[in-house]
Amino acid sequence: KEQLPLSSAFLKSSVRRGQEASFYGWRKAKAISKNVKIYRKKAGASKFILVDTVTVDETGYYEYNFKAKKLQLKNGTYKFKAVSGGVTSPKQSLEITK
């Protein structure tokens, strides 16, 4: 199975506003940048918004933990993606519930 240059996933696909969500993935070791930028957009929105930047560890692993309430995410579905060194991960969905 081929490894993606930059992967991403959510630990859970649905969380309550007060619960913590975990967005994580791996970047191939040969990538230039050690930073991964995390972007999100609400379903139906046209543009992604930069949420934060995280650093990968020596294995290429990154993780971004957050509470939907802290990011001012309302109930609904959001798409997240990671970008590093010009490479974009597949988009992942997160549902926020009450």
Secondary structure as GFF3:
##gff-version 3
##sequence-region A 1 98
A	DSSP	beta_strand	9	10	.	.	.	ID=ss1
A	DSSP	beta_strand	14	16	.	.	.	ID=ss2
A	DSSP	beta_strand	20	26	.	.	.	ID=ss3
A	DSSP	beta_strand	35	42	.	.	.	ID=ss4
A	DSSP	beta_strand	49	55	.	.	.	ID=ss5
A	DSSP	beta_strand	61	67	.	.	.	ID=ss6
A	DSSP	beta_strand	76	84	.	.	.	ID=ss7
A	DSSP	beta_strand	87	88	.	.	.	ID=ss8
A	DSSP	beta_strand	92	97	.	.	.	ID=ss9
###
